[in-house]
Amino acid sequence: MRGYLTLRPGKRFSSFHLHKKTIWVTAAAALLTFAAAVISLGMGEIKLSPLDVLKVLIGIGDEQSSLVVWQFRMPRIFVGFLVGAALAAAGAIMQGVVRNPLAAPDILGVSGGASVAAVAFLLFFETVSIKWLPPVAFLGATLIMFLLYALAWKKGVTPLRLVLIGVGLKIAASAVVTMLITFSPFLLQNKAILWLTGSIYGVSWSDARMILPWTVGLILLAALMARRVNIQQLGDDISKSLGSAVQRDRFFLLLICAALTGTAVSVGGEISFVALLAPHIAKQLVGPSFGHALPLSALIGAMIVLLADLVARVAFSPIDVPVGVFTSAVGAPFFIFLLYRNRHR
């Protein structure tokens, strides 16, 4: 137990074992994510040094810098952090439950369900306030997860059936989205395509307030189920022999995954590969234990979105490129690498 820090708040009846390496790596990831946020807050048409940004954050910055940071840039940075964390946590849950390194909400159709709902909303409810788009996308992700689970059910749900049916649902969702965009007016086509690419352009503090409780609450709920995810990774037979309610736990965990995905997609659109990439990096750093990998995955996912959004804002200024373009540019080669590495499994 040398690698663990033991806490005994209850003296006799309770104790917690914290992995020291996980603590240090997670702290380093949090520091790097904060640094990425500070740098991003200072970049734009009005450039601010990291020192100026830090002064604003602690309340001693000048009025102009404070306006730029808090009103113009901070909502986008904060939403990017939450979106990245939610997507990465959803990916960590799905990979743990499905026991497949290639599993992710955007690959197994959950994000596709949110996309169908969002594009249909833009097409058929043009006169309705755009504020209803996030809950509609959330509902689409949840419904596709229920459909995925129902179609995969045959005296229980196995990871293999979830993967096969999930890929099929993703293809079907993409076809529906393409058909909807084809028959939509030109202006709505542009809006739908931008949303599908994935972008946090134009978000506000209201968007941040809307997804903050969902993101934090669902990640904490997933963390409380860490032991059940670890048991799921041992296989169904061993899990049952240990007294785990495999199907109930799997359904509940996948529901959390769908809710996290819907939360992120409802504001950021379909940002690809973050849910696939972040958990893999976390597991390489701290090992496969879900309790160790989940918080680190969330931080890495947030960092990926923040850095991708920074490049999207400044690389081709004044054009604001969707953040999903850059996450796909990094994630697609990584996905091909995973396919190659697991070709004999």
VOGUMI-608670 format. One record per residue: residue in one letter; x, y, z of N, C-alpha, C in turn. Coordinates in steps of 0.05 Angstrom, whole numbers, plus 5000, padded with zeros to 4 digits. Layout:
aXYZXYZXYZ/...
END
This chain:
m501649765000500050005000501750255000/r504250224993506050464993505050674973/g503850584952502950774931500350914937/y499250874961496650984968496851154994/l495151354995494851525018492251455032/t492451365057490151265072488951485090/l486351525087484851715103482851565120/r482651625146480851485164479051695178/p477051805165475352005178473651885200/g473051635197471351505218472851355239/k475551375238477351245257477150945256/r474850825263474650535264473250415239/f471150535231469350395212469550485183/s471150675177471350765149474150865143/s474950825118477550925109477550945079/f479251125069479451165040482351135032/h482751005009485450964999485751124973/l487351334973487751504950490451434936/h490251384910492651314895494451564892/k496851554903498551794903499251884874/k499851694856500451774829498151914816/t495751814821493351934810492952224820/i493552264846493252534857495152724844/w497652644840499652824828499152874799/v498352664784497852694755495352864751/t493252824767490852984765491353274772/a492953324793493653594800495153734777/a497053584765498553694743496653754719/a494753574714492853624692491153864697/a490353894723488654134730490254394726/l492854384733494554624730494854684700/l495354484684495654524655493054624642/t490754524652488254614641487754904649/f488454984674488155264682489955434665/a492455344660494255504643493155544615/a491955324604490755344577488455544577/a486955554599484655744601485756024603/v487856074618488956344621490056444595/i491556274581492656344555490356414535/s488256244535486056284517484556544523/l484256604549482956854556484457104547/g487057074543488657304534488957334504/m488057134489488357134460485857244446/g486257394425484057504410484957774397/e482957924387483558184375484858364396/i483858354420485158504442486758304458/k489358324456491158134469491758224498/l491658024515492358074544494457884552/s496357974568498457794578497257614599/p498457384604497557204626497357344653/l499257534658499257684683496757864685/d496057994662493658154662491157994667/v491057754655488757574659488557494688/l490757424700490757344728489857564746/k490657814740489758044755486758074754/v485658034730482758044727481357834743/l482457594743481257364756481157404787/i483157544797483157594827481957864834/g480958004814479458244819480958504820/i483458514809484958764810485758864782/g484458754762484958834734483559094728/d484459224705483159474697480459414685/e478859624681476059594672475859464645/q477559554625477359444598478059154598/s480259074612481058794612478858624626/s477658734647475558584660473158534642/l472458734627470258714608470858494587/v473258504576474058304555473958024566/v475157994590475357724602472657614611/w471257764627468857654640466457654621/q466157844604463757854587464057734560/f466457764548466757674520468057394518/r469957324535471457084532470956864553/m470456944577470056744598467756554594/p465456654584463256454579464056234560/r465456314539466356114519468355924531/i470256014547472255844559470855654579/f469055764595467755604616465955384603/v464555464583462855264569464655054555/g466855134543468654944531469754744551/f470454844575471354674597469254464604/l466754554608464554374615463954174593/v463854264569463254084546465453874544/g467953954545470053754543470053554566/a469553654590469453474613467153274611/a464753374602462453194600462852984578/l463953064555464452864534466552654543/a468652744556470752554564469652364585/a468152464605466952294625465052094613/a463452184593461651994579463251774565/g465451854552467051654539468351454558/a469251554581470351374601468351174611/i465851264616463751084625463150874603/m462850954578462150774557464350564553/q466850654553469050464549469150264573/g468550354597468550174620466349974619/v463950064610461649884610461749694586/v462449794563462449634538464949454537/r467049534552469649384552470849374524/n470649604510471749624483473249884481/p475849884474477350134472476450324450/l474750224432473850384409471050504415/a469950454438467250544445467350844453/a465450984443465051274450462251354442/p461051544455458351624449457951714420/d460051854408459751944381460151724361/i461351504369461751274351459451084352/l458151064376455950874379453151004377/g452951244366450451344358449051524378/v450051554402448751724422448852024413/s451152114405451352384394449652414369/g449452204353447752214329444852264336/g443852134358441152184366440652474373/a442552594387442352884393442353044368/s443952974348444053124323441453114308/v440252874307437652844293435653034306/a435453024332433453184346434053484342/a436553564342437253854339436653954311/v437453794291436953874263433953884257/a432553684267429653684263428353924276/f429354004299428354244313428854494296/l431254514285431854754269430254764244/l429454534233427954524208424954564212/f423854424232420954424234419854624255/f421654734272420754924292422355174290/e422455284266424055524260423155764276/t420655774282419556014296419855994326/v420555754336420855714365423555814374/s423655924398426156034409428455824408/i430855924401433155744399433955644427/k432955764448433555674475432555394480/w430655304463429555034467431354824454/l433454904439435154714425436654534445/p437954634466439354454484437654234496/p435254294508433654064518432753874497/v432253964473431553784451433753594444/a436253704443438553534437439053334460/f438653424485438853254508436853024506/l434353084498432352884496433052684473/g434152784451434952604429437052404437/a439052494453441152314462440052104481/t438152184498437051994517435251784503/l433751874484431951684469433551484453/i435851574441437451384425438751184443/m439351264468440551064486438450864495/f435950944500433850754505433450564482/l433450674457433150504434435450304431/l437850404436440250234435439950004455/y439150064479438949854499436649664493/a434449764483432249584476432949394453/l434249494432434949324410437149124417/a438849194436440949014444440048804465/w437648834475436748654496435948384485/k437048174497436347904491437247734515/k435347714534435947594560438347734573/g438347994571440548154580441848304557/v443748474563445248624543448148564545/t449348484523452248434523453748664509/p456248714517457748924504457948904474/l458248664464458548624435456048714420/r453748634430451248724417450949024419/l451649154441451549444443453249574422/v455649474418457449594398456249564370/l455449324362454449274335451849444330/i450049444348447549594344448149894346/g449949974363450650264365451850364339/v453550224327454750304301452550324280/g450650134280448450144261446650394266/l446150454291444550694297445950944289/k448650954292450151184284449851234253/i450051014238449751044209446951134202/a444951014215442151094210441651384217/a442751474240442451754248443751944228/s446151874218447552034199445852064173/a444551844165442851854141440452034145/v439252014169436952194174437752484175/v440052544187440952814188441552924160/t442852764143443352844116440852904100/m438852734104436252784091434953034100/l434953084126433753324137435153574127/i437853574126439353804116438753854086/t438553634071438053654042435453804036/f433353754052430753864047430254124063/s432254224077431954474092432754714076/p431654954082432455194068435455254071/f436555414053439455464052440555574078/l439155774090440155894115440155694137/l438155524139438155314160440255104155/q440855054130442954864123445654954136/n446255204132448755304144448855284174/k446555354187446455334216446655044225/a445354864211445454574219448254464215/i449554534193452254424188454154524209/l453954784216455754894237455354744263/w452854694270452254554295453354274295/l453054134272453953854270457053844271/t458354044261461354044262462354074290/g460854214307461654254334462954524339/s461554694353462654964357461455084383/i463155224398462155364422462155664417/y462055744392461856024384459156144393/g459256374405456756514411455356424437/v456656254453455456164478455456394498/s453756364518453456584538453556464566/w453356634586453256544614450756374619/s448656434605446156274609446655984601/d448155944579448855664571450555534592/a452555684603454255564624452555494649/r450755664657449155614680447255374676/m446455334651444655114644446054844647/i448454824637449754554636451554504660/l452154714676453954674699452954464719/p450454494729449554294749449354014738/w448553984712448353724700451053594698/t453053744688455653634684456953554710/v456953724730458153664756456653444770/g454053454770452453254784452752974772/l452752954745452852694732455652574735/i457752744734460452634737460852534766/l459752684786459952584814458352324817/l456052304804454452064806456051824793/a457351874771458951664758461351584776/a462451784790464751724808463851544831/l461351584841460351424862459951134854/m459751084828459350814817461950704806/a464150804815466750724804467250424808/r466650324832467150044838465449864820/r463049954814461249784797462349784768/v463450004759464650004733467049814732/n468749824753471049644754470249354754/i468049294768467049014768466048944740/q464649124726463649074699465948994680/q468249114684470549064667471648784670/l470848644691471848364695470248164679/g468048254667466348064652463748004666/d461747924652459047884664459047664684/d460347434678460247204695461547264722/i463947394722465247454747463747674762/s462547864748461048074761458647954776/k457247764763454947644776455847474800/s458147344798459047184820459847354844/l460547604839461147794861458747934872/g456447854862453947974872453048234859/s454248304836453548544822450948504805/a449148704806446848704789447648814762/v448748634745450148714720448348884702/q445948774695444248914676443149184687/r442449184712441449434724443649644725/d446049564733448349754734449049854707/r449049674687449749744660447849944648/f445249894653443150074643443450354655/f443850364682444050614696446550774687/l448850634684451250764675451050864646/l449750714629449350814601447451054601/l445551054619443751284621445251534630/i447151504649448851734656450551824632/c451551624618453151694594451551854574/a449051764569447351904550446652194560/a446252214586445552484597447952674595/l450452564600452852734597453252814567/t452752624550453052684521451052894512/g448552854520446453044513447053324524/t448053334548448853594560450953734544/a453053584536455253714521454353784493/v452953604480452153644452450053864450/s448453894470446354094469447454384466/v449854434476451054694474453254704454/g454954494453457354504436457054374409/g454754244404454454104379455953834380/e456153714357457353444356460453464353/i461753514375464753524376465853244377/s467153164357467952874354470552814368/f470852564376473352434384474352514412/v473252724425474152794452473452564471/a471052444468470252224485471851974481/l473051944457474751714452477651764461/l478652004456481452064461482152094490/a480652254504481352334532481552094551/p479651894551479951674569482351504564/h483151474538485551324532488051454543/i488251714541490551854552490651824582/a488251844595488151824624488951544633/k488151334619488851064627491751014624/q492951134603495851104600497451224623/l496251434635497651584656497251464684/v494851374690494251274717493150994718/g492950854696492050584697489050554690/p488050304689485250264679483050304700/s483750334725481750364746479950604740/f477350554739475450764732475451004751/g475650944777475751164796478151344793/h480351234784482751394779482551544753/a481451414732481451524705479351734700/l477051714715474751894709475452184713/p476452274736477052564739479252654721/l481252484716483352564698482352584669/s480552404662479352414635477852674631/a476352754651474752994649476553234645/l478753254660480653474657482053474630/i482853234621484153214595482153294572/g479653204575477653274555477153574554/a477053704578476753994579479154134566/m481554024571483954154560484054124529/i483153894519483053854490481254054477/v478854094488476954274477477954564479/l479154634501480154904505482354964485/l484254784481486454824463485454824434/a483554644427482454644400480954904394/d479455004414478055254410479955484408/l482155484422484155694420485255704392/v486055474381487055464353484855554334/a482355464339480155534321479655844320/r480155974343479656264344481856434332/v484356344336486656524329488156444303/a487956184296489656094273488756214247/f486156254243485156354217483556614221/s484356774242482957024247482857194222/p480557324217478157354234476057134230/i476656924215474856704213474956524238/d472556464248472356294272471656014263/v473655834262473255564253471955394275/p470055224268468855054288470854874302/v470554854328472554704344472654404336/g470354304327470254024319472053954296/v472854154280474654104258477354014269/f478254144290480954084301480953834318/t478753784333478653534349478553294330/s477153324307477053104288479853064275/a481253284270483853264257485853104275/v485553134301487252984320486152704325/g483452684328482252434336482052224315/a481652304289481452104268483951934265/p486352054264488751884262489051704287/f488251804310488451644335486551404333/f484151454322482251234319483251024299/i484551104278485750914259487950754273/f489550894290491650754305490450544323/l488250614337486950414354485950174339/l484750224315483850004299486149824291/y488449944284490749784276491849624300/r491949754323493149614346491349384356/n488749414352486949204362485949024339/r487349014317486448864294486348564298/h487848454317487948164322486248074346/r484848264358483348194382480548094374/
END
